[in-house]
Protein backbone atom coordinates (compact mmCIF):
# COMPACT_ATOMS: atom_id res chain seq x y z
CA UNK A 1 0.00 0.00 0.00
CA UNK A 2 2.24 2.80 -1.27
CA UNK A 3 0.89 6.29 -0.69
CA UNK A 4 1.52 9.01 -3.24
CA UNK A 5 2.98 12.39 -2.33
CA UNK A 6 -0.41 13.99 -3.04
CA UNK A 7 -2.13 11.56 -0.65
CA UNK A 8 0.34 12.34 2.13
CA UNK A 9 -0.26 16.07 1.67
CA UNK A 10 -4.02 15.50 1.69
CA UNK A 11 -3.86 13.43 4.92
CA UNK A 12 -1.65 16.09 6.52
CA UNK A 13 -4.15 18.76 5.62
CA UNK A 14 -7.05 16.76 7.10
CA UNK A 15 -4.93 16.26 10.25
CA UNK A 16 -4.09 19.97 10.41
CA UNK A 17 -0.37 19.36 10.09
CA UNK A 18 1.97 21.33 7.89
CA UNK A 19 4.80 19.20 6.51
CA UNK A 20 8.13 20.57 5.42
CA UNK A 21 9.26 19.61 1.94
CA UNK A 22 11.87 17.15 3.26
CA UNK A 23 9.34 15.55 5.63
CA UNK A 24 6.90 14.60 2.90
CA UNK A 25 9.04 11.84 1.38
CA UNK A 26 10.12 10.51 4.81
CA UNK A 27 6.53 10.22 6.02
CA UNK A 28 5.38 8.86 2.65
CA UNK A 29 7.79 5.93 2.99
CA UNK A 30 7.13 5.31 6.69
CA UNK A 31 3.34 5.60 6.50
CA UNK A 32 3.28 3.31 3.43
CA UNK A 33 5.22 0.66 5.36
CA UNK A 34 2.88 0.89 8.35
CA UNK A 35 -0.23 0.68 6.12
CA UNK A 36 1.26 -2.30 4.34
CA UNK A 37 1.80 -4.00 7.70
CA UNK A 38 -1.74 -3.37 8.97
CA UNK A 39 -3.09 -4.40 5.57
CA UNK A 40 -2.52 -8.04 6.59
CA UNK A 41 -5.89 -7.85 8.36
CA UNK A 42 -7.56 -8.03 4.94
CA UNK A 43 -6.61 -11.73 4.93
CA UNK A 44 -8.73 -12.40 8.02
CA UNK A 45 -12.28 -13.61 7.39
CA UNK A 46 -14.54 -11.49 9.59
CA UNK A 47 -17.88 -12.30 7.94
CA UNK A 48 -20.60 -12.26 10.60
CA UNK A 49 -18.21 -11.12 13.34
CA UNK A 50 -19.53 -8.30 15.52
CA UNK A 51 -16.95 -5.50 15.92
CA UNK A 52 -15.91 -4.60 19.47
CA UNK A 53 -15.95 -0.97 20.50
CA UNK A 54 -15.84 -1.38 24.32
CA UNK A 55 -13.76 -4.21 25.65
CA UNK A 56 -15.29 -4.80 29.10
CA UNK A 57 -18.80 -4.78 27.64
CA UNK A 58 -20.09 -1.54 29.16
CA UNK A 59 -23.01 0.02 27.32
CA UNK A 60 -24.60 3.44 27.49
CA UNK A 61 -23.08 4.69 30.74
CA UNK A 62 -25.11 7.82 31.42
CA UNK A 63 -25.19 10.52 34.05
CA UNK A 64 -27.47 13.46 34.73
CA UNK A 65 -26.73 16.45 32.55
CA UNK A 66 -25.87 18.84 35.38
CA UNK A 67 -23.55 21.83 35.32
CA UNK A 68 -21.11 21.64 38.19
CA UNK A 69 -18.77 24.46 39.01
CA UNK A 70 -15.13 23.97 39.91
CA UNK A 71 -12.94 25.39 42.63
CA UNK A 72 -11.91 29.02 41.95
CA UNK A 73 -8.21 28.07 42.01
CA UNK A 74 -8.80 25.37 39.40
CA UNK A 75 -10.66 27.87 37.23
CA UNK A 76 -7.86 30.43 37.57
CA UNK A 77 -5.21 27.82 36.80
CA UNK A 78 -7.04 26.90 33.62
CA UNK A 79 -7.36 30.52 32.53
CA UNK A 80 -3.62 30.89 33.17
CA UNK A 81 -2.99 28.35 30.43
CA UNK A 82 -4.60 30.47 27.68
CA UNK A 83 -1.88 31.43 25.22
CA UNK A 84 -3.61 34.79 24.77
CA UNK A 85 -6.31 36.34 26.87
CA UNK A 86 -8.17 39.53 27.58
CA UNK A 87 -9.31 39.43 31.19
CA UNK A 88 -11.07 36.11 31.52
CA UNK A 89 -11.70 35.85 27.79
CA UNK A 90 -9.77 33.64 25.40
CA UNK A 91 -8.33 35.50 22.47
CA UNK A 92 -7.83 33.91 19.07
CA UNK A 93 -8.14 34.66 15.37
CA UNK A 94 -11.48 35.21 13.68
CA UNK A 95 -13.30 32.33 12.02
CA UNK A 96 -14.08 34.45 8.95
CA UNK A 97 -11.35 36.19 7.04
CA UNK B 1 20.54 -3.80 55.61
CA UNK B 2 20.12 -2.22 52.15
CA UNK B 3 20.18 1.55 51.75
CA UNK B 4 16.83 3.22 52.41
CA UNK B 5 16.23 4.08 48.74
CA UNK B 6 16.74 0.42 47.84
CA UNK B 7 13.86 -0.78 50.01
CA UNK B 8 10.61 -2.25 48.74
CA UNK B 9 7.28 -0.67 49.72
CA UNK B 10 6.68 -3.49 52.19
CA UNK B 11 10.07 -3.05 53.87
CA UNK B 12 9.85 0.75 53.89
CA UNK B 13 6.39 0.57 55.44
CA UNK B 14 7.63 -1.80 58.13
CA UNK B 15 10.55 0.50 58.91
CA UNK B 16 8.29 3.54 59.21
CA UNK B 17 5.85 1.64 61.41
CA UNK B 18 8.63 0.40 63.70
CA UNK B 19 10.15 3.93 63.71
CA UNK B 20 13.48 2.56 62.48
CA UNK B 21 13.71 5.58 60.19
CA UNK B 22 11.52 8.53 59.25
CA UNK B 23 9.74 9.30 56.00
CA UNK B 24 12.01 12.32 55.71
CA UNK B 25 15.10 10.09 55.84
CA UNK B 26 13.57 7.73 53.30
CA UNK B 27 12.63 10.63 51.03
CA UNK B 28 16.05 12.27 51.36
CA UNK B 29 17.70 8.94 50.48
CA UNK B 30 15.74 8.88 47.20
CA UNK B 31 16.43 12.56 46.49
CA UNK B 32 20.18 12.09 47.06
CA UNK B 33 20.15 9.09 44.78
CA UNK B 34 18.42 11.20 42.12
CA UNK B 35 21.04 13.94 42.57
CA UNK B 36 23.78 11.32 42.36
CA UNK B 37 22.73 9.29 39.29
CA UNK B 38 19.96 11.02 37.37
CA UNK B 39 22.40 13.13 35.39
CA UNK B 40 23.45 9.84 33.77
CA UNK B 41 20.13 7.96 33.79
CA UNK B 42 17.81 10.82 32.82
CA UNK B 43 14.69 9.33 34.39
CA UNK B 44 13.19 12.56 35.76
CA UNK B 45 11.82 15.66 34.02
CA UNK B 46 10.70 17.38 37.23
CA UNK B 47 11.94 16.73 40.77
CA UNK B 48 9.74 18.10 43.57
CA UNK B 49 12.36 18.28 46.36
CA UNK B 50 10.63 20.81 48.59
CA UNK B 51 7.12 19.44 48.23
CA UNK B 52 8.36 15.89 48.85
CA UNK B 53 10.23 16.84 52.02
CA UNK B 54 7.24 18.83 53.30
CA UNK B 55 4.91 15.87 52.74
CA UNK B 56 7.39 13.48 54.40
CA UNK B 57 7.63 15.76 57.43
CA UNK B 58 3.83 15.88 57.70
CA UNK B 59 3.70 12.09 57.72
CA UNK B 60 6.50 11.90 60.31
CA UNK B 61 4.56 14.24 62.57
CA UNK B 62 1.55 11.90 62.44
CA UNK B 63 3.66 8.83 63.12
CA UNK B 64 5.32 10.60 66.04
CA UNK B 65 1.87 11.44 67.38
CA UNK B 66 1.12 7.71 67.48
CA UNK B 67 -0.73 7.17 64.19
CA UNK B 68 0.00 3.88 62.46
CA UNK B 69 0.91 4.69 58.84
CA UNK B 70 -1.06 3.20 55.94
CA UNK B 71 0.70 0.94 53.44
CA UNK B 72 1.81 3.80 51.15
CA UNK B 73 1.98 6.58 53.73
CA UNK B 74 5.29 8.41 53.74
CA UNK B 75 6.66 6.31 50.88
CA UNK B 76 8.20 8.04 47.83
CA UNK B 77 6.70 7.54 44.36
CA UNK B 78 7.57 8.84 40.89
CA UNK B 79 4.85 9.56 38.32
CA UNK B 80 5.04 9.31 34.55
CA UNK B 81 4.76 12.82 33.18
CA UNK B 82 1.36 12.19 31.60
CA UNK B 83 -0.52 12.23 34.92
CA UNK B 84 -1.73 15.56 36.27
CA UNK B 85 -0.58 16.86 39.66
CA UNK B 86 -2.19 20.19 40.51
CA UNK B 87 0.25 23.08 40.19
CA UNK B 88 3.01 20.94 38.68
CA UNK B 89 4.16 20.98 35.05
CA UNK B 90 2.81 18.09 32.99
CA UNK B 91 4.38 17.79 29.56
CA UNK B 92 3.72 14.25 28.29
CA UNK B 93 7.35 14.76 27.15
CA UNK B 94 6.03 16.89 24.28
CA UNK B 95 7.08 20.34 23.18
CA UNK B 96 3.41 21.17 22.70
CA UNK B 97 2.92 20.91 26.50
CA UNK B 98 6.39 22.13 27.51
CA UNK B 99 4.98 24.88 29.75
CA UNK B 100 1.66 23.32 30.66
CA UNK B 101 0.86 23.42 34.39
CA UNK B 102 -1.86 21.03 35.59
CA UNK B 103 -4.95 22.72 37.03
CA UNK B 104 -6.19 19.67 38.93
CA UNK B 105 -5.11 16.25 40.21
CA UNK B 106 -5.63 13.02 38.28
CA UNK B 107 -7.79 10.53 40.20
CA UNK B 108 -4.78 8.28 40.82
CA UNK B 109 -2.92 11.30 42.24
CA UNK B 110 -5.86 12.18 44.50
CA UNK B 111 -5.86 8.59 45.73
CA UNK B 112 -2.10 8.54 46.33
CA UNK B 113 -2.23 11.89 48.13
CA UNK B 114 -5.04 10.60 50.36
CA UNK B 115 -2.93 7.53 51.08
CA UNK B 116 -0.14 9.85 52.27
CA UNK B 117 2.27 9.15 49.41
CA UNK B 118 5.35 11.33 48.90
CA UNK B 119 5.49 12.46 45.25
CA UNK B 120 9.14 12.78 44.22
CA UNK B 121 8.57 14.06 40.71
CA UNK B 122 7.60 13.37 37.12
CA UNK B 123 9.36 10.93 34.82
CA UNK B 124 10.38 11.06 31.19
CA UNK B 125 8.51 9.06 28.55
CA UNK B 126 8.06 8.73 24.83
CA UNK B 127 6.09 11.74 23.64
CA UNK B 128 2.39 11.27 24.54
CA UNK B 129 3.33 7.71 25.60
CA UNK B 130 4.02 6.82 21.96
CA UNK B 131 7.06 4.61 21.67
CA UNK B 132 8.89 1.57 22.94
CA UNK B 133 12.28 3.01 23.88
CA UNK B 134 11.87 6.38 25.59
CA UNK B 135 13.76 8.00 22.72
CA UNK B 136 10.68 9.82 21.40
CA UNK B 137 10.75 12.27 24.31
CA UNK B 138 11.12 15.88 23.17
CA UNK B 139 13.40 16.59 26.13
CA UNK B 140 15.87 13.82 26.89
CA UNK B 141 16.85 10.21 26.31
CA UNK B 142 16.53 7.98 29.38
CA UNK B 143 19.27 5.36 29.74
CA UNK B 144 18.88 1.76 30.87
CA UNK B 145 20.43 1.51 34.38
CA UNK B 146 21.81 -1.95 33.46
CA UNK B 147 23.71 -0.51 30.48
CA UNK B 148 23.66 3.24 29.78
CA UNK B 149 24.24 2.66 26.06
CA UNK B 150 20.91 0.87 25.83
CA UNK B 151 17.28 1.98 25.91
CA UNK B 152 15.18 1.40 29.04
CA UNK B 153 12.13 0.50 26.94
CA UNK B 154 9.05 2.63 26.75
CA UNK B 155 6.93 4.43 26.81
CA UNK B 156 7.11 4.54 30.66
CA UNK B 157 10.89 4.81 30.27
CA UNK B 158 11.70 7.10 33.21
CA UNK B 159 9.37 5.29 35.61
CA UNK B 160 11.02 1.92 34.89
CA UNK B 161 14.56 3.34 34.98
CA UNK B 162 13.91 5.27 38.21
CA UNK B 163 12.74 2.10 40.00
CA UNK B 164 15.61 0.02 38.60
CA UNK B 165 18.19 2.67 39.59
CA UNK B 166 16.65 2.96 43.09
CA UNK B 167 15.83 6.63 42.59
CA UNK B 168 12.34 5.91 43.92
CA UNK B 169 10.63 3.14 45.89
CA UNK B 170 8.01 2.69 43.16
CA UNK B 171 6.47 4.48 40.20
CA UNK B 172 3.30 4.75 38.15
CA UNK B 173 3.25 4.32 34.39
CA UNK B 174 0.59 3.92 31.73
CA UNK B 175 0.18 1.00 29.34
CA UNK B 176 -1.59 1.25 25.97
CA UNK B 177 0.24 -1.50 24.06
CA UNK B 178 2.91 -2.58 26.55
CA UNK B 179 4.24 0.71 27.93
CA UNK B 180 4.45 -0.56 31.53
CA UNK B 181 5.36 -4.23 31.00
CA UNK B 182 7.91 -3.74 28.22
CA UNK B 183 10.15 -1.18 30.03
CA UNK B 184 9.71 -3.17 33.27
CA UNK B 185 11.09 -6.23 31.46
CA UNK B 186 13.98 -4.32 29.88
CA UNK B 187 14.91 -2.67 33.21
CA UNK B 188 14.48 -5.78 35.37
CA UNK B 189 11.57 -4.58 37.53
CA UNK B 190 7.94 -5.65 38.03
CA UNK B 191 5.29 -3.92 35.89
CA UNK B 192 1.52 -4.43 36.08
CA UNK B 193 -0.98 -3.52 33.36
CA UNK B 194 -4.36 -3.85 35.08
CA UNK B 195 -7.69 -4.79 33.48
CA UNK B 196 -8.96 -2.03 31.19
CA UNK B 197 -11.16 0.29 33.25
CA UNK B 198 -10.05 -0.99 36.67
CA UNK B 199 -8.07 2.22 37.31
CA UNK B 200 -9.46 5.66 36.48
CA UNK B 201 -7.98 7.50 33.49
CA UNK B 202 -9.24 10.88 34.74
CA UNK B 203 -6.27 13.24 34.61
CA UNK B 204 -4.18 10.91 32.46
CA UNK B 205 -3.25 12.71 29.24
CA UNK B 206 -5.21 10.70 26.69
CA UNK B 207 -3.48 8.74 23.97
CA UNK B 208 -5.86 5.91 23.04
CA UNK B 209 -8.85 6.00 25.37
CA UNK B 210 -10.11 2.50 24.55
CA UNK B 211 -6.75 0.96 25.50
CA UNK B 212 -4.97 3.27 28.01
CA UNK B 213 -4.59 2.11 31.61
CA UNK B 214 -2.47 3.25 34.57
CA UNK B 215 -0.47 0.76 36.62
CA UNK B 216 2.51 0.37 38.98
CA UNK B 217 6.21 -0.31 38.37
CA UNK B 218 7.71 -1.82 41.50
CA UNK B 219 10.52 -3.97 42.87
CA UNK B 220 8.27 -6.88 43.86
CA UNK B 221 4.93 -8.44 42.93
CA UNK B 222 3.59 -7.79 46.44
CA UNK B 223 4.42 -4.09 46.02
CA UNK B 224 2.52 -4.03 42.72
CA UNK B 225 -0.48 -5.55 44.50
CA UNK B 226 -0.36 -2.92 47.24
CA UNK B 227 -0.22 -0.03 44.75
CA UNK B 228 -2.92 -1.50 42.51
CA UNK B 229 -5.17 -1.88 45.55
CA UNK B 230 -4.65 1.81 46.37
CA UNK B 231 -5.38 3.21 42.89
CA UNK B 232 -8.09 0.93 41.49
CA UNK B 233 -11.85 1.46 41.60
CA UNK B 234 -14.85 3.00 39.92
CA UNK B 235 -14.66 6.75 39.38
CA UNK B 236 -17.57 9.00 38.41
CA UNK B 237 -15.06 11.08 36.40
CA UNK B 238 -14.25 8.14 34.10
CA UNK B 239 -17.34 6.41 32.74
CA UNK B 240 -15.32 3.40 31.54
CA UNK B 241 -14.20 2.40 35.06
CA UNK B 242 -15.31 -0.92 36.50
CA UNK B 243 -15.21 -2.31 40.03
CA UNK B 244 -13.27 -5.48 40.76
CA UNK B 245 -15.04 -8.41 42.32
CA UNK B 246 -13.74 -9.10 45.82
CA UNK B 247 -11.86 -12.17 44.59
CA UNK B 248 -9.86 -9.85 42.40
CA UNK B 249 -8.12 -8.18 45.31
CA UNK B 250 -7.40 -11.10 47.56
CA UNK B 251 -3.89 -11.63 48.69
CA UNK B 252 -2.25 -14.80 47.51
CA UNK B 253 -1.07 -17.02 50.32
CA UNK B 254 2.60 -17.59 50.25
CA UNK B 255 3.90 -21.12 50.57
CA UNK B 256 0.89 -22.89 49.08
CA UNK B 257 2.60 -23.20 45.71
CA UNK B 258 0.66 -23.40 42.48
CA UNK B 259 -0.83 -26.88 42.83
CA UNK B 260 -4.32 -26.19 41.51
CA UNK B 261 -3.22 -23.71 38.84
CA UNK B 262 -3.33 -24.43 35.10
CA UNK B 263 -0.99 -22.28 33.05
CA UNK B 264 -1.26 -22.02 29.27
CA UNK B 265 1.76 -21.51 27.05
CA UNK B 266 0.74 -20.21 23.61
CA UNK B 267 2.84 -21.62 20.78
CA UNK B 268 2.37 -18.43 18.74
CA UNK B 269 4.49 -16.50 21.29
CA UNK B 270 7.71 -18.34 20.55
CA UNK B 271 8.43 -17.13 17.05
CA UNK B 272 11.37 -17.32 14.68
CA UNK B 273 13.60 -14.34 15.16
CA UNK B 274 13.11 -14.32 18.89
CA UNK B 275 16.38 -13.94 20.81
CA UNK B 276 17.48 -17.46 21.80
CA UNK B 277 18.80 -16.53 25.25
CA UNK B 278 15.60 -14.61 26.02
CA UNK B 279 13.56 -17.64 24.98
CA UNK B 280 15.73 -19.89 27.19
CA UNK B 281 15.15 -17.67 30.26
CA UNK B 282 11.39 -17.64 29.66
CA UNK B 283 11.29 -21.43 29.16
CA UNK B 284 13.22 -21.84 32.42
CA UNK B 285 10.69 -19.57 34.10
CA UNK B 286 7.84 -21.75 32.85
CA UNK B 287 9.70 -24.89 34.06
CA UNK B 288 9.97 -23.22 37.47
CA UNK B 289 6.19 -22.65 37.51
CA UNK B 290 5.78 -26.36 36.84
CA UNK B 291 8.10 -27.19 39.72
CA UNK B 292 5.85 -25.09 41.94
CA UNK B 293 3.03 -27.48 41.12
CA UNK B 294 1.31 -25.74 38.22
CA UNK B 295 0.00 -27.75 35.32
CA UNK B 296 1.53 -26.47 32.08
CA UNK B 297 -0.74 -26.72 29.03
CA UNK B 298 0.23 -25.89 25.47
CA UNK B 299 -2.46 -23.67 24.00
CA UNK B 300 -3.06 -21.81 20.76
CA UNK B 301 -4.10 -18.20 20.29
CA UNK B 302 -4.42 -18.31 16.49
CA UNK B 303 -5.42 -14.66 16.04
CA UNK B 304 -2.74 -13.20 18.31
CA UNK B 305 -0.31 -12.64 15.40
CA UNK B 306 -2.88 -10.08 14.15
CA UNK B 307 -3.10 -8.17 17.45
CA UNK B 308 -0.31 -5.73 16.56
CA UNK B 309 -1.95 -4.84 13.23
CA UNK B 310 -5.28 -4.33 15.02
CA UNK B 311 -3.44 -2.08 17.47
CA UNK B 312 -1.82 0.02 14.75
CA UNK B 313 -5.26 0.84 13.36
CA UNK B 314 -7.39 1.32 16.47
CA UNK B 315 -4.73 3.20 18.47
CA UNK B 316 -3.79 5.78 15.78
CA UNK B 317 -7.50 6.32 15.06
CA UNK B 318 -8.06 7.26 18.72
CA UNK B 319 -4.82 9.26 18.78
CA UNK B 320 -5.93 11.37 15.83
CA UNK B 321 -9.15 12.22 17.68
CA UNK B 322 -7.57 12.74 21.12
CA UNK B 323 -4.74 14.94 19.87
CA UNK B 324 -7.13 17.15 17.89
CA UNK B 325 -7.50 19.14 21.12
CA UNK B 326 -4.01 20.60 20.69
CA UNK B 327 -5.09 23.48 18.52
CA UNK B 328 -2.82 26.34 19.58
CA UNK B 329 -5.81 28.16 21.04
CA UNK B 330 -6.71 26.99 24.51
CA UNK B 331 -3.48 25.72 26.02
CA UNK B 332 -0.08 24.43 25.06
CA UNK B 333 2.25 25.65 22.34
CA UNK B 334 0.69 28.38 20.21
CA UNK B 335 1.95 30.24 17.17
CA UNK B 336 -0.16 33.17 18.38
CA UNK B 337 2.47 33.71 21.05
CA UNK B 338 5.57 32.26 19.48
CA UNK B 339 5.60 34.12 16.22
CA UNK B 340 4.81 37.72 15.40
CA UNK B 341 1.11 38.25 14.83
CA UNK B 342 1.63 39.02 11.17
CA UNK B 343 2.96 35.56 10.30
CA UNK B 344 -0.27 33.74 11.17
CA UNK B 345 -3.20 34.99 9.15
CA UNK B 346 -5.95 32.43 9.60
CA UNK B 347 -7.26 29.84 12.04
CA UNK B 348 -6.20 27.07 9.68
CA UNK B 349 -2.65 28.40 9.67
CA UNK B 350 -2.71 28.72 13.45
CA UNK B 351 -3.73 25.06 13.82
CA UNK B 352 -1.21 23.83 11.27
CA UNK B 353 1.76 25.84 12.46
CA UNK B 354 1.15 25.26 16.19
CA UNK B 355 0.71 21.50 15.74
CA UNK B 356 3.62 21.11 13.34
CA UNK B 357 5.98 22.96 15.68
CA UNK B 358 4.60 21.35 18.84
CA UNK B 359 4.40 17.66 17.90
CA UNK B 360 7.38 15.39 17.27
CA UNK B 361 7.57 12.83 14.47
CA UNK B 362 5.91 9.89 16.24
CA UNK B 363 2.68 11.73 17.18
CA UNK B 364 2.63 13.14 13.64
CA UNK B 365 2.93 9.65 12.14
CA UNK B 366 0.18 8.27 14.34
CA UNK B 367 -2.14 11.24 13.80
CA UNK B 368 -1.75 10.81 10.03
CA UNK B 369 -2.28 7.03 10.11
CA UNK B 370 -5.36 7.57 12.27
CA UNK B 371 -6.69 10.28 10.00
CA UNK B 372 -6.21 8.01 7.01
CA UNK B 373 -7.88 4.89 8.49
CA UNK B 374 -10.88 6.96 9.61
CA UNK B 375 -11.25 8.94 6.41
CA UNK B 376 -14.15 8.54 4.00
CA UNK B 377 -13.86 5.38 1.94
CA UNK B 378 -11.29 3.73 4.22
CA UNK B 379 -13.04 3.52 7.59
CA UNK B 380 -14.78 0.22 6.78
CA UNK B 381 -11.70 -1.42 5.26
CA UNK B 382 -9.42 -0.44 8.12
CA UNK B 383 -11.18 0.69 11.29
CA UNK B 384 -14.27 -1.56 11.23
CA UNK B 385 -12.14 -4.48 10.06
CA UNK B 386 -9.74 -3.97 12.99
CA UNK B 387 -12.65 -3.84 15.46
CA UNK B 388 -13.92 -7.17 14.06
CA UNK B 389 -10.49 -8.79 14.34
CA UNK B 390 -10.35 -7.40 17.88
CA UNK B 391 -13.38 -9.59 18.60
CA UNK B 392 -11.49 -12.63 17.26
CA UNK B 393 -8.41 -11.84 19.39
CA UNK B 394 -10.61 -11.53 22.47
CA UNK B 395 -12.42 -14.81 21.65
CA UNK B 396 -9.04 -16.56 21.47
CA UNK B 397 -8.40 -15.53 25.06
CA UNK B 398 -11.97 -16.32 26.20
CA UNK B 399 -11.62 -19.83 24.83
CA UNK B 400 -8.13 -20.30 26.27
CA UNK B 401 -9.30 -19.21 29.72
CA UNK B 402 -11.89 -22.01 29.71
CA UNK B 403 -8.94 -24.43 29.75
CA UNK B 404 -6.35 -22.52 31.79
CA UNK B 405 -6.30 -20.03 34.69
CA UNK B 406 -3.59 -17.85 33.22
CA UNK B 407 -1.10 -17.68 30.37
CA UNK B 408 2.69 -17.41 30.55
CA UNK B 409 4.67 -15.75 27.73
CA UNK B 410 7.82 -13.73 27.15
CA UNK B 411 7.24 -10.00 27.75
CA UNK B 412 9.51 -9.00 24.84
CA UNK B 413 11.26 -10.85 21.99
CA UNK B 414 14.69 -9.40 22.86
CA UNK B 415 16.46 -7.66 25.74
CA UNK B 416 17.22 -3.91 25.60
CA UNK B 417 18.68 -2.69 22.31
CA UNK B 418 21.20 0.09 21.68
CA UNK B 419 20.10 3.71 21.78
CA UNK B 420 19.46 4.88 18.22
CA UNK B 421 19.25 1.37 16.78
CA UNK B 422 15.56 1.49 15.78
CA UNK B 423 14.91 5.22 15.53
CA UNK B 424 14.85 5.39 11.73
CA UNK B 425 12.62 2.36 11.36
CA UNK B 426 9.26 2.91 13.10
CA UNK B 427 7.90 -0.49 12.12
CA UNK B 428 10.77 -2.43 13.74
CA UNK B 429 10.23 -0.32 16.89
CA UNK B 430 6.51 -1.25 16.83
CA UNK B 431 7.41 -4.97 16.74
CA UNK B 432 8.97 -4.65 20.23
CA UNK B 433 5.37 -4.66 21.55
CA UNK B 434 4.36 -7.87 19.78
CA UNK B 435 3.89 -9.90 23.00
CA UNK B 436 2.37 -7.19 25.16
CA UNK B 437 -0.17 -5.61 22.84
CA UNK B 438 -2.77 -8.40 22.79
CA UNK B 439 -3.52 -7.87 26.50
CA UNK B 440 -4.59 -4.31 25.66
CA UNK B 441 -6.61 -5.50 22.68
CA UNK B 442 -8.41 -8.05 24.93
CA UNK B 443 -8.61 -5.69 27.95
CA UNK B 444 -7.03 -8.29 30.25
CA UNK B 445 -4.45 -7.80 33.04
CA UNK B 446 -0.80 -8.73 32.59
CA UNK B 447 2.32 -8.50 34.68
CA UNK B 448 5.98 -8.66 33.75
CA UNK B 449 8.25 -10.18 36.37
CA UNK B 450 12.07 -10.50 36.05
CA UNK B 451 13.17 -14.04 35.03
CA UNK B 452 16.94 -13.76 34.66
CA UNK B 453 19.28 -12.26 32.11
CA UNK B 454 20.17 -12.61 28.45
CA UNK B 455 23.48 -11.13 27.25
CA UNK B 456 23.76 -9.67 30.73
CA UNK B 457 20.46 -7.77 30.35
CA UNK B 458 17.15 -8.33 32.16
CA UNK B 459 14.43 -10.55 30.69
CA UNK B 460 10.74 -10.47 31.66
CA UNK B 461 8.22 -13.29 32.06
CA UNK B 462 4.66 -12.17 31.36
CA UNK B 463 1.60 -13.62 33.13
CA UNK B 464 -1.80 -12.85 31.59
CA UNK B 465 -5.16 -13.56 33.24
CA UNK B 466 -8.87 -13.03 32.42
CA UNK B 467 -10.39 -9.56 32.84
CA UNK B 468 -10.68 -8.54 36.52
CA UNK B 469 -8.62 -11.52 37.68
CA UNK B 470 -5.61 -9.59 38.94
CA UNK B 471 -5.67 -11.99 41.92
CA UNK B 472 -4.49 -14.81 39.61
CA UNK B 473 -1.73 -12.61 38.21
CA UNK B 474 -0.48 -11.73 41.70
CA UNK B 475 -0.66 -15.29 42.95
CA UNK B 476 1.25 -16.86 40.06
CA UNK B 477 3.83 -14.07 39.59
CA UNK B 478 4.24 -13.80 43.36
CA UNK B 479 4.86 -17.52 43.84
CA UNK B 480 7.35 -17.47 40.97
CA UNK B 481 9.20 -14.45 42.38
CA UNK B 482 9.39 -15.98 45.87
CA UNK B 483 10.75 -19.25 44.50
CA UNK B 484 13.47 -17.30 42.69
CA UNK B 485 14.52 -15.27 45.73
CA UNK B 486 14.53 -18.39 47.92
CA UNK B 487 16.55 -20.16 45.25
Interface residues (C-beta under 8 A of the other chain):
Chain A: X8 X11 X12 X14 X15 X16 X17 X18 X19 X27 X30 X31 X33 X34 X35 X37 X38 X39 X40 X41 X42 X44 X46 X49 X50 X51 X52 X53 X54 X55 X56 X58 X61 X63 X70 X74 X77 X78 X80 X81 X82 X83 X84 X90 X91 X92 X93 X94 X95 X97
Chain B: X86 X87 X100 X101 X102 X103 X104 X195 X196 X197 X210 X236 X239 X240 X242 X303 X306 X309 X310 X312 X313 X320 X324 X327 X328 X329 X330 X331 X332 X334 X336 X337 X344 X345 X346 X347 X348 X350 X351 X352 X353 X355 X356 X359 X364 X365 X367 X368 X369 X370 X371 X372 X373 X375 X381 X382 X384 X385 X386 X387 X388 X389 X390 X391 X392 X394 X426 X427 X430 X441 X442 X443 X467
